[in-house]
Amino acid sequence: MTTTEALAKQLVAPAIASLRQAHPELRIDLIVGVRSLDIARREADLAVRFARPSVSELICRKLGEVGFSLYASQRYLAKVGVPKRGQGLAGYDLITFTGAPAAASPFFMGESLDGARVALRCDSPLIQLIATANDVGIAELACFLGDSSPNLVRVWPTEEPSRRTAWLIVHQDMRRSARIRAVSAAITEAFRRQRKVLGA
């Protein structure tokens, strides 16, 4: 199966650990990254993604919402000041992906990026988290990641996070597979249990 690094850390890996207690013979190959593998072409059997594909032979089940917000270190904001909401991020250093993921729009909570400096491009949200904590700049992170770091603060703590829908995606030919059903059920249940943390 395939998913993003952040969802693998928070949701998928713990779900697999629980699932293997009941099914110790189950082996899962977990491919992590922002590049969406093609389920229709059988590059993966199962995916947890923020982008919903429109291919007819894929079955997409909505898992729920994941909150995203802008984060920075207190030291960085003390040095450069807090940007004003709605006035863009000109003059600020940004930590972002090598290419904006399709499901990330509007990126950076819809703020204008004209005049902003890209300090770091990296497709690992965990590396983005570390760079943000080390005063490199502002990153848009899943709230469950950003809020877990004692060295980070939300840039706009009173602002509602942006929310993106997480989808469980499987090829229709695989939906009756006992293994696929077991893994799908475990991930769905894990998301249900963590929905408040994930959507924060």
Secondary structure, 3 states (H helix, E strand, C coil): CEECHHHHHHHHHHHHHHHHHHCCCCCCCCEECCCCCCCCCCCCCEEEECCCCCCCCEEEEEEEEEEEEEEEEHHHHHHHCCCCCCCCCCCCEEEECCCCCHHHCCHHHHCCCCCCEEEEECCCHHHHHHHHHCCCCEEEEEHHHHCCCCCEEECCCCCCCEEEEEEEEEEHHHCCCHHHHHHHHHHHHHHHHCHHHHHC
